[in-house]
């Protein structure tokens, strides 16, 4: 996925829009941007014939000093004319994320590494866990660590603490990096579109304890992972990214676990990257992903 270009003489933005499909949408939006001296660096669009919805992502550079508010005001007549839902992002600000993890930290470690090497542009403002295991890793990277144990009796109270943390840190996204607690329906609805989860994907599917061991016992030939937005329906939110790996009868259950850790980490990182680069747009129970 290409990175957005930036120079000292311009400010970079990303505009996402969706509306009922009509002639003239692209022309109207790009004309308004061009009249303000904006230079389009990347443009992607999609028409969903089933819903007659049009989706578009435009990455552009605007003259220095032409801020987000001025751009939003400039395209306001077009937005109103086509009854658009829009999201305008100032690329100069690194997105802020909260990562939640339980005991298995492979996905967390992969995210932190990809941020460290610059492939993933984000600022981790907090690591949250219902266990103490990840505290040392957070301390090494000087990231605030929040231990929030969850029980049936304290779940609602602890979720309010999480919501307060998201507000206080001005987080753009919450990432469940193998966080082994089910978010309540209430929390899922309040943070809809701002929480990404990763889970294993098997053919057939195995739920409950030790899914990789279950898969090994059934002779599964493909295992994988799915990254999706969290909804009230467990592991059934709009899918962002998926990947599978082939396994064989010669592999042990521990080999399955190792392959699973690897694919989970990669898929989650790609999903987070696409979300933070505004490449993902919700389309009902599905997503439009501009790679």
N, C-alpha and C positions, 0 to 999 in steps of 0.2 A: 504494500500500500504506500503510495507516494506521500511524502511530507509536504506541508504547505510552505511555499517560498516566502521569504520575508526580507525586506531591506530596510535600511535606516531611514529612507525617505517615505516609507509607507507603513500603514498599519494593516494587519491581516484580520480577516473576519470569515466566518462561515455562516451562510444562511440556509436553513432548512425550511421547506414550505410544503404544505399539502392542501388540496382543495378538490372540488369536483372538476373533472377534466373539461376544458373548454379551449377553443382556438385562441391564440394570442398570449398565453400565460408567459411563456419563455421570453417572447419579445418585450412584453410590458415590463417584466422585472429587470431584464438586462439593460433595457433602455434607460430606466431610472438610475441604475448603477453607473452606466456609461456617462450620463449627464453630470454625475458628481465626480467624474475622473477616476472611477474604480476600474481596475484591470482584473478580469476574470482569469484565475489560474487553473481552475478545475470545475467541471460542471457535469453532473449526472442526473438523469431523470428516468421516471418509470410511470407507466400508466397501467393500473390494475383494472383490467377489463371487467372482472367480476363485480367490483364495487364501483367502477367508474371514478376511482380516485386517482389523482395525479400527485406524484411525489418528486421533489427536486432538492438537490444539494448543490450549492454554489460556494466555492472557496474563492475569495477575491482579496486584492490589495487595494486599499483606499488611500488617498492622499493623507499624509501625516496631519493630524489635527481634526480630521473629519471623524468624530467619535461615533460610538455605537448609537447614542441617542439621535444624532443628526441623521444617521443612515436609516434608522427605524422610522423617523418622521418622513424621510424622503420617499420611502416605499409604502407609506400608509395608504395613499389613494389606491394603489394597486392591490394591496391586501384587502381593502374594503370592497373594491370592485369585484374581486373573485372570491370573496368570503374565505380567505385563506387562514390556516393556522400556521404560524411561523415561529421560528426560534433563531435568534441572531446571537452568535457567539464571538466574543473578542478573543482571538487566538493568542494574544500577548500574555494572557493570564494562564498559568499552568493549572489544569484541573486539580481539585483537591479530593482525595479519596479516603474513606475509612475502610480498613480491611478487617474482617471478622474471621476468626480461626478457632478450632478446638485443639485437638492433640496432634493431628496430622498436619505438618507444616510445609509439605512439598510445594503446594500451590502458592503459598505465601512467599516462600524463599524465591521461587521463580519470578513472581511479580517484582519483588525487591531488586532482584538481579537485573531484570529488563529495564527497570527505572534507572538503576546505577549506570548501565552502559548506554543509556540514552535512547533505546528503541521504544520505550514506553515513556511518554512525557506526562508526568503526574507528580503531585506532592502528596505523600502519605501523611495525613494529619493525625491519624490515630490507628493503633492496632487494638482490637477488642477481642477478648476471649473469655469463655466460661471455664478455662483452666489456666494455670500459671505457666504452662510449658513454654509458651512463646515469649515470655517476658524478657529472657536473656537476649533473644534475637532482636527484639525491639530496642533494648538498651544499647546494643552494639551499633545500631543504625541511628541512635538518638531520636527514636520515634516514641511519642507518648503511648504508654501501655495502660489499658483499662481492663482490670479484672472484674467481670460482671457475671458471677455464678448465677445459674438459672435453675429454679425448682418450679414445680407446679404451683406452689403457693406464692412465689415471688415473681413469676413470669411477667405479669402486667406491670409491676413496679420497675423491673429491670428494663423492660422495653421502653418505658418512659425515659429512663436514664439514657438509653441509646438515642432516642429522638432528640433529647436535650443536647447530647454530644454532637449530633449531626448539625443541629442549629448553631451551636457555639463555634464549631470549626468551619462553618459555611461549606460543608462538604457537598460536592457535586454528585458523588456516587458512593454507594456502599457495596463492597465486594465480599461475598461469602466464599472464602477460600477454604473449603471443606469445614465450614462451621456446622457442627452436627446438632443444631437445635432448629426446630421448626418455628418459623416466625408466625405470630398470630395473624388471623384474618385482618384484624384492625390495623396492625403495623404494616402488613403487606399492602393494604389499600392506601394508607397514608403516604407510603414511600413508593407507590407504583411508578415504574419507569426509572427508578433511581437505585434499584438493588439488582445485582447480577449474581446468580448462583451457578455452581458447577456440580454435576452429578454424573455417575457412570451411566453408560448406555450399553445394554447387552441385548442380543437377539438369541433367545428370548430374554425378558427382563427378570431380574432377581432383586427382591426387596428384603429389607431386614439386615440382620447381622452377617458380616463377612460375605458380601455379594461376590467378590472375586473367587472365593473358595467354592461358593455355590456354582458359579459358572464353570469352574474347573471340573467339578464333579459331574456336570452335565455335558461335558465335551464341547463347550462353545468354541466356535472357530473365529468369531469376530468380537472384539471388545472395543469400547470407545468411551467418549465423553460428550456431554451436551451442556453448553452454557446458555442460560436463558434468564429472562427477567422473572423476578419472584412475583407470584400472585397468590391469592388465597387457596388455589388448587395446587397441592403439593407437587412440585417438579413438573408442572404442566403449563408454565408461563410461556410467552412468546419466545421462540428459539432464535438465538443470535448466531451461534457457531457450533459445529459438530465435527468430529473426526473419529475414524475407526482404525484399529490395528489388527492385523491377522495374527492369530495364535495357533499353536498346534498341540497335538496329543503328547508330544515329547516334553512339553513345558510343565513345570510344577505350579502349584497354586501360588507359591511365592513369586515365580516368574510372572504370573498373571497380575499380581499386585504391583510389581515393578513396572510393567507395561502400563498399567492403569494410572499409576502416579505420574508417569511421563506424559501421557496423552491428556490427562486432566489439567496438568500445569500449562501445557501449550494452548489448549483450547480456551481456557479461562483467560490467559494473557491476551490472546487475539481478540476475544470478545470485549474485554475491557478497553483495548486499544481502539477498536472500531467505535465503541460507544463514546469514548472521550474525544475522538476526532469527528464526532457528529455524523458518522456514517450509517447509523442505525435509526430507522424511523418505524414507529409502531403503526401497524395496519390491522386493527382489530386484534385477533388472536395470533396474528403472524407479525413478521417484521419485514421491512424492506432494508436490505443491507447493500450500500454502495461501496464495493471493495476498491 
